[in-house]
Every structure is written in C-alpha cells, then in structure tokens.
Amino acid sequence: GHLLISYQDGPDGGTTVEGDVTVQCLDVATGKPRYLGSEGFSRALVPENGIRAWTMSLEVSSTDEVWVAWEQVLEYEDTDRTRAAVARYDAQENRWELVHEVGLGQEVWGSGINLKLDSKDRPYVACFSYATDARGAGGMAVHVLRLDDEGSRFERVGPPCGVEDHVLVSDEAGYREICAFELDQDDV
C-alpha cells in the first residue's frame, strides 16, 4: 500500500514567504518516500504573478488517478488575490497538469477549498468567495464547481449559496478553514 501526503512547502531560503504545493507518496511496506512530480510543482503551473499556494485538498480516483486542488495567491496591482487551482497527476510523465487554468473564475476567500470526486471520478470543488447577490449586496458565499463532461473546464453547480447568516461563519462558531461538502450516491 501507499500513503499520499500533500503539503505546502515551508519558507524558502530563510524568508517568511510560504511555498508551493508538494505531493509525496510513501510506500508503507518499505517506508521510502518519493515525490509525485517535482517538489513545489505548483510553481511551474501558475502565472508569473503567482506568489504562493495556500491550503490544498487531495483525492484519489477509483483508478488511482491523483487529483489536488489548492488556493493560489496571485498578485494583481499590489494586491493579493486567491484563485482556485486543480491539477491531476500524469503518472506516465511523472508530472502534474493544471486542469482548466489557475482561476476557475472564482476568487477564493479564506482557506476553504475542498475537492471531492463523484462516482464517475469527476472532480467537484467547493470554496468560499465573495459574491454579489441579485439585490447587488455583497457577502460571503459558497461556490460549487465541477469539471465539465469534456474534462476541459470547470462549470458552476447551481448559484452561490450565501453563508452570512449561517453558523458556519458566525462569531460564535469562529473561523472555518475548509468548505466541507459531501456527494451522495446520486452525485448530488
């Protein structure tokens, strides 16, 4: 058996700047680790304005295909913006391939990205973001996206769900880092 571990690389060269996404596979029988792709592979997949990666979520398909989603911090006009990113591991080439692009069209808020695979091994991503409702009022919302049938881009699953009044982000509940969700046997 194998154990997969995904993590954000630590500060590099004595700086306090967070690093990039790395995935290791540990052979449970021998205890020997190996990298899936290169260390800090996310750096090679993002635009030049990519600063660092935040939290990530890892899933393995029924055919042992490895997927990872993370929040990529990008710098726009001296301001940090976070975007959702999803990659799949190509075991033949020992490299990661970005699915769609960095920025699924969603600005991610906090550290909330979460990745799940449905019964057909199609990835779904849930994340917190800022949204504007039909009245033009802004607020925090949960977005759910899934990879389209062609496997080339992410599409929304329903409208954003406002969470301002829910206990999930209330002062009493405190801050939540993961936008948890589950898919049922009907992939709903």
C-alpha positions as CSV (number, residue, x, y, z in Angstrom):
1,G,0.0,0.0,0.0
2,H,0.9,3.6,-0.3
3,L,0.2,6.8,1.7
4,L,-0.2,10.1,-0.2
5,I,0.7,13.3,1.6
6,S,0.2,16.8,0.2
7,Y,1.6,19.8,1.9
8,Q,2.7,23.4,1.4
9,D,6.4,23.8,1.3
10,G,7.9,25.8,4.2
11,P,9.6,29.1,3.9
12,D,12.4,29.1,1.4
13,G,15.9,30.5,2.0
14,G,15.1,31.9,5.4
15,T,12.2,34.1,4.2
16,T,8.8,34.1,5.7
17,V,7.0,33.6,2.4
18,E,5.0,30.4,2.2
19,G,5.9,27.9,-0.5
20,D,4.2,25.8,-3.1
21,V,2.3,22.5,-3.3
22,T,4.2,19.2,-3.0
23,V,2.8,15.7,-3.0
24,Q,4.7,12.7,-1.7
25,C,3.9,9.0,-1.9
26,L,5.1,6.8,0.9
27,D,5.5,3.1,0.4
28,V,4.0,1.8,3.6
29,A,5.9,-1.5,3.4
30,T,9.4,0.0,2.8
31,G,8.9,3.4,4.4
32,K,10.5,5.0,1.3
33,P,9.0,8.3,0.1
34,R,9.0,9.6,-3.5
35,Y,7.7,12.8,-5.0
36,L,4.8,12.8,-7.4
37,G,6.2,15.2,-9.9
38,S,8.7,17.7,-8.6
39,E,8.9,19.3,-5.2
40,G,6.8,22.5,-5.2
41,F,5.2,21.6,-8.5
42,S,2.6,24.3,-8.3
43,R,5.1,27.0,-9.0
44,A,5.6,25.7,-12.6
45,L,1.9,25.7,-13.2
46,V,1.0,29.3,-12.3
47,P,1.5,32.6,-14.0
48,E,4.5,34.8,-13.1
49,N,2.4,36.8,-10.7
50,G,1.9,33.6,-8.6
51,I,3.1,34.3,-5.1
52,R,2.3,31.2,-3.0
53,A,-0.1,28.4,-2.5
54,W,-2.5,28.1,0.4
55,T,-4.5,25.1,1.7
56,M,-5.0,22.1,-0.5
57,S,-7.2,19.1,-0.9
58,L,-6.2,15.7,-2.3
59,E,-8.3,13.0,-3.8
60,V,-7.5,9.6,-5.4
61,S,-9.9,8.2,-8.0
62,S,-11.2,4.7,-8.3
63,T,-8.5,4.1,-10.9
64,D,-5.7,5.5,-8.7
65,E,-5.6,8.9,-10.5
66,V,-4.4,11.6,-8.1
67,W,-6.0,15.0,-8.0
68,V,-5.1,18.0,-6.0
69,A,-6.8,21.4,-5.5
70,W,-5.3,24.4,-3.9
71,E,-5.7,28.1,-3.4
72,Q,-3.1,30.0,-5.5
73,V,-2.3,33.5,-4.3
74,L,-1.7,35.8,-7.2
75,E,-0.5,39.4,-7.1
76,Y,-2.7,41.9,-9.0
77,E,-1.8,45.6,-8.9
78,D,-0.1,45.3,-5.5
79,T,-3.0,43.3,-4.0
80,D,-3.1,39.6,-3.2
81,R,-5.9,37.7,-4.8
82,T,-6.6,34.0,-4.4
83,R,-7.8,31.7,-7.1
84,A,-8.8,28.1,-7.1
85,A,-6.5,25.7,-8.9
86,V,-6.9,22.0,-9.7
87,A,-4.3,19.6,-11.2
88,R,-4.2,15.9,-12.0
89,Y,-1.1,13.8,-11.8
90,D,0.2,12.1,-15.0
91,A,1.9,9.0,-13.7
92,Q,3.4,8.2,-17.1
93,E,5.2,11.5,-17.4
94,N,5.7,12.0,-13.6
95,R,4.2,15.5,-13.8
96,W,1.2,17.5,-12.8
97,E,-1.2,19.0,-15.3
98,L,-3.3,22.0,-14.5
99,V,-7.0,21.4,-15.3
100,H,-8.6,24.4,-17.0
101,E,-6.4,27.2,-15.6
102,V,-5.5,28.9,-12.4
103,G,-8.6,30.9,-11.5
104,L,-11.8,29.0,-12.1
105,G,-13.4,32.4,-12.4
106,Q,-13.8,32.3,-8.6
107,E,-11.9,34.4,-6.1
108,V,-11.4,32.2,-3.1
109,W,-11.8,33.6,0.3
110,G,-10.0,32.3,3.4
111,S,-8.6,28.9,3.3
112,G,-11.7,27.0,2.2
113,I,-11.1,25.0,-0.9
114,N,-12.2,21.4,-0.9
115,L,-12.0,18.7,-3.6
116,K,-14.2,15.6,-4.0
117,L,-14.6,13.1,-6.8
118,D,-18.1,11.9,-7.8
119,S,-19.0,8.2,-8.7
120,K,-17.6,8.8,-12.2
121,D,-14.3,10.2,-10.8
122,R,-15.2,13.7,-11.9
123,P,-13.8,16.4,-9.6
124,Y,-16.0,18.9,-7.7
125,V,-14.6,21.9,-5.9
126,A,-16.3,23.9,-3.2
127,C,-14.8,27.2,-2.0
128,F,-15.7,30.3,-0.1
129,S,-15.7,33.6,-2.1
130,Y,-17.2,37.0,-2.1
131,A,-20.3,37.3,-4.2
132,T,-22.9,39.9,-5.1
133,D,-26.5,38.8,-4.8
134,A,-29.5,39.7,-7.0
135,R,-30.0,42.8,-4.9
136,G,-26.5,44.0,-5.5
137,A,-25.5,43.3,-1.9
138,G,-22.1,41.8,-1.4
139,G,-21.3,39.0,1.0
140,M,-19.5,35.7,1.5
141,A,-20.8,32.7,-0.4
142,V,-20.0,29.1,-1.1
143,H,-19.5,28.1,-4.7
144,V,-19.5,24.6,-6.0
145,L,-17.9,23.8,-9.4
146,R,-17.4,20.6,-11.3
147,L,-15.3,19.6,-14.3
148,D,-17.4,19.6,-17.4
149,D,-18.2,16.4,-19.5
150,E,-15.3,17.1,-21.8
151,G,-12.9,17.4,-18.9
152,S,-11.6,20.7,-20.0
153,R,-13.1,23.4,-17.8
154,F,-15.0,23.9,-14.6
155,E,-18.6,24.9,-14.5
156,R,-20.8,26.1,-11.7
157,V,-23.2,23.8,-10.0
158,G,-26.1,26.0,-9.0
159,P,-26.0,29.5,-7.8
160,P,-23.7,30.7,-5.0
161,C,-25.0,29.9,-1.6
162,G,-24.9,32.9,0.8
163,V,-23.5,32.0,4.2
164,E,-23.5,35.3,6.1
165,D,-26.4,34.2,8.4
166,H,-25.3,30.6,8.9
167,V,-23.4,29.3,12.0
168,L,-20.6,28.3,9.7
169,V,-19.1,31.7,9.8
170,S,-20.8,33.3,12.8
171,D,-18.8,35.0,15.6
172,E,-19.9,32.2,17.9
173,A,-18.6,29.4,15.6
174,G,-15.4,31.1,14.8
175,Y,-13.3,30.8,11.6
176,R,-13.5,27.7,9.5
177,E,-10.7,26.6,7.2
178,I,-12.4,24.0,4.9
179,C,-15.5,24.4,2.9
180,A,-16.7,20.9,3.7
181,F,-19.2,19.1,1.5
182,E,-20.1,15.5,0.5
183,L,-21.6,14.0,-2.6
184,D,-24.3,11.3,-2.2
185,Q,-24.7,8.1,-4.2
186,D,-26.5,10.1,-6.9
187,D,-23.6,12.7,-7.0
188,V,-25.8,15.4,-5.5
